[in-house]
Every structure is written in structure tokens, then in C-alpha cells.
Amino acid sequence: MVDNVLEDLWVHVKVKCSNSVNVLSSRGTLDVADSVPPLSRQIIMILTHFEPTQTYIVHHELLVRVSRSHAIGDFAVFRNGVRTGSESHSPPFGCPSIEQLHSRKALFYS
């Protein structure tokens, strides 16, 4: 989960877990990028042990930056040389239930 406590900047997050072994990702892929708006939070990815009788390894690389724009730009995930997803989520969520789990939430409610 990423909490963006900044009032006027977006947080861009890129997570690379493609070197992990025997895990499943809630996003359907092990490399993702998202843009979290000011004063918001978002679950970026949930990893689950796939085959319980086998060992698992989680290897992750986390890249974070702040920006005045929501567009993730060069943080986007590429598959076969093609950029995947929108300006804010890469790859796209794919289905409503995954989108609901990973949708942005306000940090503070009035």
C-alpha cells in the first residue's frame, strides 16, 4: 500500500516482482506501475503463495517519485515493446473486482 500524504503532488510507484518464484499477484502480473493522487492511498499489489507444498521467494524492486502530473510516463510497464495501461495505471486493472480492490481511497474524510 502507498500513502500519499502530500497535498499537491502525485506519487508514482513502480513495483517489479518478476524475479519472484511461486507467487501470484492480485494484478495478474508481477510488474506494475500506478499514480497515487495527493492525500490518497492505494493498494498497489498483493502477493500470495501459489503452491503451498513448494517454497516461495519474493524479490521486489520499488521505485518511487513525486510529480505534479498524474501521468506515469516512463514508469509504465511495457510488454513486447508496447506500453500497457492508462496514464495512471499500468497494466490496467482488467475487471471491476480487481479495480475495486486497487482503487484509490482518500486519506481523510470530512
Rosetta constraint file for C-alpha pairs under 8 A:
AtomPair CA 1 CA 41 HARMONIC 6.92 0.50
AtomPair CA 1 CA 42 HARMONIC 5.49 0.50
AtomPair CA 1 CA 43 HARMONIC 4.13 0.50
AtomPair CA 1 CA 44 HARMONIC 5.61 0.50
AtomPair CA 1 CA 45 HARMONIC 7.50 0.50
AtomPair CA 2 CA 36 HARMONIC 7.63 0.50
AtomPair CA 2 CA 41 HARMONIC 5.45 0.50
AtomPair CA 2 CA 42 HARMONIC 5.46 0.50
AtomPair CA 2 CA 43 HARMONIC 6.44 0.50
AtomPair CA 2 CA 44 HARMONIC 7.02 0.50
AtomPair CA 3 CA 36 HARMONIC 7.94 0.50
AtomPair CA 3 CA 39 HARMONIC 7.54 0.50
AtomPair CA 3 CA 40 HARMONIC 6.07 0.50
AtomPair CA 3 CA 41 HARMONIC 4.32 0.50
AtomPair CA 3 CA 42 HARMONIC 6.79 0.50
AtomPair CA 3 CA 107 HARMONIC 7.61 0.50
AtomPair CA 4 CA 10 HARMONIC 7.35 0.50
AtomPair CA 4 CA 11 HARMONIC 6.34 0.50
AtomPair CA 4 CA 36 HARMONIC 6.60 0.50
AtomPair CA 4 CA 37 HARMONIC 6.90 0.50
AtomPair CA 4 CA 38 HARMONIC 5.72 0.50
AtomPair CA 4 CA 39 HARMONIC 5.31 0.50
AtomPair CA 4 CA 40 HARMONIC 5.35 0.50
AtomPair CA 4 CA 41 HARMONIC 5.95 0.50
AtomPair CA 5 CA 38 HARMONIC 6.53 0.50
AtomPair CA 5 CA 39 HARMONIC 4.89 0.50
AtomPair CA 5 CA 40 HARMONIC 7.01 0.50
AtomPair CA 5 CA 107 HARMONIC 7.74 0.50
AtomPair CA 6 CA 10 HARMONIC 7.57 0.50
AtomPair CA 6 CA 38 HARMONIC 5.41 0.50
AtomPair CA 6 CA 39 HARMONIC 5.91 0.50
AtomPair CA 7 CA 38 HARMONIC 5.17 0.50
AtomPair CA 7 CA 39 HARMONIC 5.86 0.50
AtomPair CA 8 CA 38 HARMONIC 5.68 0.50
AtomPair CA 8 CA 68 HARMONIC 7.22 0.50
AtomPair CA 9 CA 37 HARMONIC 7.11 0.50
AtomPair CA 9 CA 38 HARMONIC 5.57 0.50
AtomPair CA 9 CA 66 HARMONIC 6.17 0.50
AtomPair CA 9 CA 67 HARMONIC 5.51 0.50
AtomPair CA 9 CA 68 HARMONIC 5.03 0.50
AtomPair CA 9 CA 69 HARMONIC 7.50 0.50
AtomPair CA 10 CA 35 HARMONIC 6.51 0.50
AtomPair CA 10 CA 36 HARMONIC 5.64 0.50
AtomPair CA 10 CA 37 HARMONIC 4.72 0.50
AtomPair CA 10 CA 38 HARMONIC 5.39 0.50
AtomPair CA 10 CA 66 HARMONIC 5.55 0.50
AtomPair CA 10 CA 67 HARMONIC 5.15 0.50
AtomPair CA 10 CA 68 HARMONIC 5.98 0.50
AtomPair CA 10 CA 69 HARMONIC 6.45 0.50
AtomPair CA 10 CA 70 HARMONIC 6.05 0.50
AtomPair CA 11 CA 35 HARMONIC 5.72 0.50
AtomPair CA 11 CA 36 HARMONIC 5.12 0.50
AtomPair CA 11 CA 37 HARMONIC 6.62 0.50
AtomPair CA 11 CA 38 HARMONIC 7.56 0.50
AtomPair CA 11 CA 64 HARMONIC 6.94 0.50
AtomPair CA 11 CA 65 HARMONIC 5.81 0.50
AtomPair CA 11 CA 66 HARMONIC 4.50 0.50
AtomPair CA 11 CA 67 HARMONIC 6.34 0.50
AtomPair CA 12 CA 33 HARMONIC 7.31 0.50
AtomPair CA 12 CA 34 HARMONIC 5.86 0.50
AtomPair CA 12 CA 35 HARMONIC 4.50 0.50
AtomPair CA 12 CA 36 HARMONIC 6.34 0.50
AtomPair CA 12 CA 64 HARMONIC 5.69 0.50
AtomPair CA 12 CA 65 HARMONIC 5.29 0.50
AtomPair CA 12 CA 66 HARMONIC 5.98 0.50
AtomPair CA 12 CA 67 HARMONIC 7.21 0.50
AtomPair CA 12 CA 70 HARMONIC 7.91 0.50
AtomPair CA 12 CA 72 HARMONIC 6.21 0.50
AtomPair CA 12 CA 75 HARMONIC 7.64 0.50
AtomPair CA 13 CA 33 HARMONIC 5.52 0.50
AtomPair CA 13 CA 34 HARMONIC 5.40 0.50
AtomPair CA 13 CA 35 HARMONIC 6.38 0.50
AtomPair CA 13 CA 36 HARMONIC 7.85 0.50
AtomPair CA 13 CA 62 HARMONIC 7.18 0.50
AtomPair CA 13 CA 63 HARMONIC 5.73 0.50
AtomPair CA 13 CA 64 HARMONIC 4.67 0.50
AtomPair CA 13 CA 65 HARMONIC 6.75 0.50
AtomPair CA 13 CA 75 HARMONIC 7.67 0.50
AtomPair CA 14 CA 31 HARMONIC 7.53 0.50
AtomPair CA 14 CA 32 HARMONIC 5.81 0.50
AtomPair CA 14 CA 33 HARMONIC 4.17 0.50
AtomPair CA 14 CA 34 HARMONIC 6.58 0.50
AtomPair CA 14 CA 62 HARMONIC 5.92 0.50
AtomPair CA 14 CA 63 HARMONIC 5.06 0.50
AtomPair CA 14 CA 64 HARMONIC 6.54 0.50
AtomPair CA 14 CA 75 HARMONIC 6.20 0.50
AtomPair CA 14 CA 76 HARMONIC 7.90 0.50
AtomPair CA 15 CA 30 HARMONIC 7.85 0.50
AtomPair CA 15 CA 31 HARMONIC 5.68 0.50
AtomPair CA 15 CA 32 HARMONIC 5.42 0.50
AtomPair CA 15 CA 33 HARMONIC 6.24 0.50
AtomPair CA 15 CA 60 HARMONIC 6.82 0.50
AtomPair CA 15 CA 61 HARMONIC 5.76 0.50
AtomPair CA 15 CA 62 HARMONIC 4.80 0.50
AtomPair CA 15 CA 63 HARMONIC 6.47 0.50
AtomPair CA 16 CA 30 HARMONIC 6.25 0.50
AtomPair CA 16 CA 31 HARMONIC 4.43 0.50
AtomPair CA 16 CA 32 HARMONIC 6.65 0.50
AtomPair CA 16 CA 60 HARMONIC 5.50 0.50
AtomPair CA 16 CA 61 HARMONIC 5.02 0.50
AtomPair CA 16 CA 62 HARMONIC 6.57 0.50
AtomPair CA 17 CA 30 HARMONIC 4.90 0.50
AtomPair CA 17 CA 31 HARMONIC 5.78 0.50
AtomPair CA 17 CA 58 HARMONIC 7.06 0.50
AtomPair CA 17 CA 59 HARMONIC 5.57 0.50
AtomPair CA 17 CA 60 HARMONIC 4.49 0.50
AtomPair CA 17 CA 61 HARMONIC 6.55 0.50
AtomPair CA 18 CA 30 HARMONIC 5.02 0.50
AtomPair CA 18 CA 31 HARMONIC 6.16 0.50
AtomPair CA 18 CA 59 HARMONIC 7.56 0.50
AtomPair CA 18 CA 60 HARMONIC 7.70 0.50
AtomPair CA 19 CA 58 HARMONIC 7.55 0.50
AtomPair CA 19 CA 59 HARMONIC 5.71 0.50
AtomPair CA 19 CA 60 HARMONIC 7.49 0.50
AtomPair CA 20 CA 56 HARMONIC 7.59 0.50
AtomPair CA 20 CA 57 HARMONIC 5.28 0.50
AtomPair CA 20 CA 58 HARMONIC 4.58 0.50
AtomPair CA 20 CA 59 HARMONIC 4.87 0.50
AtomPair CA 20 CA 60 HARMONIC 7.39 0.50
AtomPair CA 21 CA 56 HARMONIC 5.37 0.50
AtomPair CA 21 CA 57 HARMONIC 4.97 0.50
AtomPair CA 21 CA 58 HARMONIC 6.58 0.50
AtomPair CA 22 CA 49 HARMONIC 6.27 0.50
AtomPair CA 22 CA 50 HARMONIC 5.35 0.50
AtomPair CA 22 CA 51 HARMONIC 6.44 0.50
AtomPair CA 22 CA 54 HARMONIC 7.50 0.50
AtomPair CA 22 CA 55 HARMONIC 7.16 0.50
AtomPair CA 22 CA 56 HARMONIC 4.99 0.50
AtomPair CA 22 CA 57 HARMONIC 6.88 0.50
AtomPair CA 23 CA 47 HARMONIC 6.15 0.50
AtomPair CA 23 CA 48 HARMONIC 5.35 0.50
AtomPair CA 23 CA 49 HARMONIC 4.68 0.50
AtomPair CA 23 CA 50 HARMONIC 4.88 0.50
AtomPair CA 23 CA 51 HARMONIC 7.89 0.50
AtomPair CA 23 CA 56 HARMONIC 6.64 0.50
AtomPair CA 23 CA 57 HARMONIC 7.65 0.50
AtomPair CA 23 CA 58 HARMONIC 7.54 0.50
AtomPair CA 24 CA 28 HARMONIC 7.28 0.50
AtomPair CA 24 CA 29 HARMONIC 7.89 0.50
AtomPair CA 24 CA 30 HARMONIC 7.80 0.50
AtomPair CA 24 CA 47 HARMONIC 5.52 0.50
AtomPair CA 24 CA 48 HARMONIC 5.16 0.50
AtomPair CA 24 CA 49 HARMONIC 6.52 0.50
AtomPair CA 24 CA 50 HARMONIC 5.85 0.50
AtomPair CA 25 CA 29 HARMONIC 5.86 0.50
AtomPair CA 25 CA 30 HARMONIC 5.99 0.50
AtomPair CA 25 CA 45 HARMONIC 6.51 0.50
AtomPair CA 25 CA 46 HARMONIC 5.73 0.50
AtomPair CA 25 CA 47 HARMONIC 4.71 0.50
AtomPair CA 25 CA 48 HARMONIC 6.53 0.50
AtomPair CA 26 CA 45 HARMONIC 5.88 0.50
AtomPair CA 26 CA 46 HARMONIC 5.21 0.50
AtomPair CA 26 CA 47 HARMONIC 6.45 0.50
AtomPair CA 26 CA 48 HARMONIC 7.97 0.50
AtomPair CA 26 CA 98 HARMONIC 7.30 0.50
AtomPair CA 27 CA 32 HARMONIC 7.81 0.50
AtomPair CA 27 CA 45 HARMONIC 6.28 0.50
AtomPair CA 27 CA 46 HARMONIC 7.70 0.50
AtomPair CA 27 CA 93 HARMONIC 6.59 0.50
AtomPair CA 27 CA 98 HARMONIC 7.05 0.50
AtomPair CA 31 CA 77 HARMONIC 6.87 0.50
AtomPair CA 32 CA 44 HARMONIC 7.80 0.50
AtomPair CA 32 CA 45 HARMONIC 7.98 0.50
AtomPair CA 32 CA 76 HARMONIC 7.67 0.50
AtomPair CA 32 CA 77 HARMONIC 6.25 0.50
AtomPair CA 32 CA 89 HARMONIC 7.75 0.50
AtomPair CA 32 CA 90 HARMONIC 5.65 0.50
AtomPair CA 32 CA 91 HARMONIC 6.22 0.50
AtomPair CA 33 CA 44 HARMONIC 7.97 0.50
AtomPair CA 33 CA 72 HARMONIC 7.50 0.50
AtomPair CA 33 CA 75 HARMONIC 6.21 0.50
AtomPair CA 33 CA 76 HARMONIC 5.88 0.50
AtomPair CA 33 CA 77 HARMONIC 6.59 0.50
AtomPair CA 33 CA 88 HARMONIC 7.90 0.50
AtomPair CA 33 CA 89 HARMONIC 5.90 0.50
AtomPair CA 33 CA 90 HARMONIC 5.05 0.50
AtomPair CA 33 CA 91 HARMONIC 7.24 0.50
AtomPair CA 34 CA 44 HARMONIC 7.17 0.50
AtomPair CA 34 CA 72 HARMONIC 6.93 0.50
AtomPair CA 34 CA 88 HARMONIC 5.51 0.50
AtomPair CA 34 CA 89 HARMONIC 4.55 0.50
AtomPair CA 34 CA 90 HARMONIC 6.31 0.50
AtomPair CA 35 CA 70 HARMONIC 5.88 0.50
AtomPair CA 35 CA 71 HARMONIC 7.08 0.50
AtomPair CA 35 CA 72 HARMONIC 6.19 0.50
AtomPair CA 35 CA 88 HARMONIC 4.97 0.50
AtomPair CA 35 CA 89 HARMONIC 6.55 0.50
AtomPair CA 36 CA 40 HARMONIC 6.45 0.50
AtomPair CA 36 CA 41 HARMONIC 6.64 0.50
AtomPair CA 36 CA 42 HARMONIC 6.72 0.50
AtomPair CA 36 CA 70 HARMONIC 7.64 0.50
AtomPair CA 36 CA 88 HARMONIC 7.99 0.50
AtomPair CA 36 CA 104 HARMONIC 7.01 0.50
AtomPair CA 37 CA 41 HARMONIC 7.87 0.50
AtomPair CA 37 CA 70 HARMONIC 7.10 0.50
AtomPair CA 37 CA 104 HARMONIC 7.89 0.50
AtomPair CA 39 CA 106 HARMONIC 6.18 0.50
AtomPair CA 39 CA 107 HARMONIC 5.46 0.50
AtomPair CA 39 CA 108 HARMONIC 7.33 0.50
AtomPair CA 40 CA 104 HARMONIC 6.32 0.50
AtomPair CA 40 CA 105 HARMONIC 5.44 0.50
AtomPair CA 40 CA 106 HARMONIC 4.39 0.50
AtomPair CA 40 CA 107 HARMONIC 4.86 0.50
AtomPair CA 40 CA 108 HARMONIC 7.99 0.50
AtomPair CA 41 CA 104 HARMONIC 5.63 0.50
AtomPair CA 41 CA 105 HARMONIC 5.30 0.50
AtomPair CA 41 CA 106 HARMONIC 6.34 0.50
AtomPair CA 41 CA 107 HARMONIC 6.18 0.50
AtomPair CA 42 CA 102 HARMONIC 6.06 0.50
AtomPair CA 42 CA 103 HARMONIC 6.21 0.50
AtomPair CA 42 CA 104 HARMONIC 4.74 0.50
AtomPair CA 42 CA 105 HARMONIC 6.32 0.50
AtomPair CA 43 CA 101 HARMONIC 7.29 0.50
AtomPair CA 43 CA 102 HARMONIC 5.15 0.50
AtomPair CA 43 CA 103 HARMONIC 7.44 0.50
AtomPair CA 43 CA 104 HARMONIC 7.73 0.50
AtomPair CA 44 CA 102 HARMONIC 6.33 0.50
AtomPair CA 45 CA 102 HARMONIC 7.66 0.50
AtomPair CA 49 CA 56 HARMONIC 6.67 0.50
AtomPair CA 51 CA 55 HARMONIC 7.93 0.50
AtomPair CA 70 CA 87 HARMONIC 7.07 0.50
AtomPair CA 70 CA 88 HARMONIC 6.12 0.50
AtomPair CA 71 CA 87 HARMONIC 4.60 0.50
AtomPair CA 71 CA 88 HARMONIC 5.56 0.50
AtomPair CA 72 CA 76 HARMONIC 6.09 0.50
AtomPair CA 72 CA 87 HARMONIC 5.76 0.50
AtomPair CA 72 CA 88 HARMONIC 5.86 0.50
AtomPair CA 72 CA 89 HARMONIC 7.77 0.50
AtomPair CA 73 CA 87 HARMONIC 7.00 0.50
AtomPair CA 76 CA 83 HARMONIC 6.37 0.50
AtomPair CA 76 CA 84 HARMONIC 6.88 0.50
AtomPair CA 76 CA 85 HARMONIC 7.62 0.50
AtomPair CA 76 CA 89 HARMONIC 7.79 0.50
AtomPair CA 76 CA 90 HARMONIC 5.55 0.50
AtomPair CA 76 CA 91 HARMONIC 7.77 0.50
AtomPair CA 77 CA 83 HARMONIC 5.94 0.50
AtomPair CA 77 CA 84 HARMONIC 5.83 0.50
AtomPair CA 77 CA 85 HARMONIC 7.86 0.50
AtomPair CA 77 CA 90 HARMONIC 5.66 0.50
AtomPair CA 77 CA 91 HARMONIC 6.50 0.50
AtomPair CA 78 CA 82 HARMONIC 5.16 0.50
AtomPair CA 78 CA 83 HARMONIC 4.36 0.50
AtomPair CA 78 CA 84 HARMONIC 5.77 0.50
AtomPair CA 79 CA 83 HARMONIC 6.46 0.50
AtomPair CA 79 CA 84 HARMONIC 6.81 0.50
AtomPair CA 84 CA 90 HARMONIC 5.52 0.50
AtomPair CA 84 CA 91 HARMONIC 4.95 0.50
AtomPair CA 84 CA 92 HARMONIC 7.10 0.50
AtomPair CA 85 CA 89 HARMONIC 5.66 0.50
AtomPair CA 85 CA 90 HARMONIC 4.21 0.50
AtomPair CA 85 CA 91 HARMONIC 4.23 0.50
AtomPair CA 85 CA 92 HARMONIC 4.44 0.50
AtomPair CA 86 CA 90 HARMONIC 6.12 0.50
AtomPair CA 86 CA 91 HARMONIC 7.38 0.50
AtomPair CA 86 CA 92 HARMONIC 6.51 0.50
AtomPair CA 89 CA 93 HARMONIC 7.56 0.50
AtomPair CA 93 CA 98 HARMONIC 5.89 0.50
AtomPair CA 93 CA 99 HARMONIC 5.26 0.50
AtomPair CA 93 CA 102 HARMONIC 7.94 0.50
AtomPair CA 94 CA 98 HARMONIC 6.95 0.50
AtomPair CA 94 CA 99 HARMONIC 7.31 0.50
AtomPair CA 95 CA 99 HARMONIC 6.20 0.50
AtomPair CA 96 CA 100 HARMONIC 6.03 0.50
AtomPair CA 97 CA 101 HARMONIC 6.36 0.50
AtomPair CA 98 CA 102 HARMONIC 6.23 0.50
AtomPair CA 99 CA 103 HARMONIC 5.56 0.50
